[in-house]
Amino acid sequence: MAYHTGHLTQWSLGMLKSTKSHFFHHSTLLRVALAALTTLLITGCATHYVDTALKDVPPEKVIKVQSPKPVQFLFEFQTKGATNARATEQLKIKATELVQRSALFSQVGSAPVASGSVLNIVVNNVLLTDDAAAKGFVTGLTFGLAGSTVTDGYICTIDYLPGGAAPKISKTVRHAIHTSLGSAGAPVNAPKSASIQEAVETMLRQIISNGLNNLASDPSFN
């Protein structure tokens, strides 16, 4: 799926808004963007970095299951805990592909399965400028003092219902995307994302793959 800067207002939930001190307080990703944000992105004034505290799961650490079973898959993207239907629609296909590639389940679809098992993944976008939202986040990047930097936090909650009388298994993973504006210094040892599309897809891949691997490592799974 391709995202175009000119179409940012169709899928972005991030909104940048200047205050009297010219610091931008609002989310930069996955919310309806202001025209000012579109202008910044077009002119290259905004640079996106996926946080390095969470990385891709190394191949040797990927957990494999012996007898994968079919599962009903549900996905939702939220902004500050509220459902965002447009973002959910845009990211659901990518999320489904990630679950399928994990090979933890023999079949992944939206329809109920005979065993009654359900995998529900919710990704909630929160602003880390909010002290309450920032609790539990450990970020791996440090920016220079020049310019302004905003950080979007993402909380991925994975709930797996095996079906029958088996108890629910829940796992939570956190991630972040940083956006530097103006002359903000680039973080050390952090690759710059080529686009907002690349940053979002990298975040989604890492947060879901780590969550699923955590799920597979649970003794109660399968």
N, C-alpha and C positions, 0 to 999 in steps of 0.2 A: 504494500500500500504506500503510495507516495503522498507526502504532505508538501504543499507549496506555501511559501511565505505569503503570497498574495491571498491565499485561502485560509490564513491563520485564524480568522474570526469564525470559521466554520467548525473548528474542532478544538481550539486552544481554550484551556480553562484559566490560564494565567493572566493576570491583569496587573500592569504596572501603573502606579499612580504617584505623582510627585507631591511631596509635602513642602512646607515652607523652607525646610532645610535641604530640599532637592533630593532627599533619600526616598527611594521607591520601596513602599511597604508591602505591596500586594503580590500575590502569586504570579509567577512568570509562565507557568505551564498549565495546559489543559483547563482553561477557562476562557470566556469570551474576551478577546484582547482589545484594548483601546487602539485607536488609530495611531497614537503616539508610539505604542509598542511596535506596531507594524512598521512604522518608519524607522525605528531603531534597528530592527532586524534586517530590513532591506539595506540599510547603509552600513551594516556590519558593526554597529556600536554595541551589540549585545553578544557575549560569548558564553557558551554553555559548557559546563564541566560535570561529568558524572562523578559522584564522590567515590573515593578509592577505598573506603573502609569495608565495603562489600564488593567482592569480586566474583567472577564466574567460578563455578565449582570445577576444580581440577578433574580431568577424566578419571584419574586413579582413585578419586574419592566419591565418584558417582555410585550410589547404591543401586543394585539391581535386585529385582524380586524374582522368585522362582516361578510363581504361578499368578501372573497378572490377571485381574478380573475386569469386566466392563464397569463403567461408572457413568452416572449422569453428572455433567459438568455445568456449574452455574458460575457466572462471572459478573462482577459489578465494580465500576469505578465511582469513587465518591470524592467530593470536595468538602472538606471540613465535616465529614460525617453524613453529608446529604448526597443522595443519589444523583449522579450526573449522567443522564441518559445518552447524550451525544458522545461523550468520551467512552462510555461503556460500549456503544455500538462500534466506535472506531477501533477500540483495542481488543474486543472480544475474540476476533479471528486470530490475532497474534497470540493471545493468551491460550486459546485452544490448541494452537500449534505447539506451544511450549509444553503443555501437558501431554500431548501425544508423543512428542519427542523424548519425554522422560522415560517412556516405556514402563511406567508403573502400572498402567492399566491396559488391558487388551483392546478396549474400545472406549472412545471418549465422544460423547454427544450430548445434546440438550434434552433428549427424551429419557424418561424414566427407564431403569433397567430392572430385570426380574428380581435381582437380589435386594433392590431398594437402596443400594449404595449411592451416596451423593458426595461430590467434591465441590465445595463452595469456596471461591477465592474472591476476596474483597480487597481492593487497593484504594486506600484513603489518602488524598493529597492534603497535607496540612502545612501551614506557614511556620517555619522555625523561628520567625521573629516573635512568635507568641511563646512565652516562657512555658506555659502549660503544655503546648504541643511539642516543645523541644525536649521534654523529659524522655529519657530512654534512648535518645539519638546520640550516636558517636560518629562524628564526621572525620574524614581523613585528610581534608584539605584546609590550608590556611592561605588567605588572600592578603595582598598588600593593602595599605590604608587608603591609597588614592582611589577616587571614584566611589562607586557604590556596588555592593554585592547583595543579592537576595538569594535565599536558599529555600527550595521547596522540599519538604520531607514527605516520604511515602511510607505508609504502614500497610504491609501486606498480611492479611489474616487468612489462613487456610484452615477450613473446617472440613473434616472427612467423617462422614457417617457410613460405617461399614455395612449397615443394614441389619435387620433383625434386632436382637437385644444388645448387640455390641455397643459400647459407649463411644461417644464422639471423640475424635482426636483433633486437637487444635495446635497450630504453630503460627508464630508471628515473626516477621522479618521486617527490618527498617532499612530504608535507603534514602538518598538525597541527590538532588540536582542543583548545582550552583550556577547562577547567572551573573556575570560581571558586566557592569555598565560603564561607559565612558572610559576613564583611564585606570580603572581598578587593576591592580597588579595580578598577573596570572599566578596560580598556585604552583608550587614546586612539584615536579615529577607527575603532573597530571595532564594526560592527553586532552586536547581540546576537541570537543565534538564538532563534526563538520556541519551539523544542522540541529535544529530542535528535534527533528524526526529521529536522527541518530541517537540523541541523548535520551529521548523517551523510550525508544526501543531497547537500548542498552540497559536502562534502569529496569524495565519490565522483565527482560530476560534474566537479569541477575537476581532480582527480588523473588521471582517465581521459581527459578531453578533451585535457589538455595532453600526456599520454603518447602519445595517438594522433596528435596534430599533430606531435609530435617524430618519430614513426615515419614519417609521410607525407613529412616533409622529408628523410628519408634517401635519398641517391641510389640505393640498392639496392632501395628499395621500388617495386614495380610496374614 
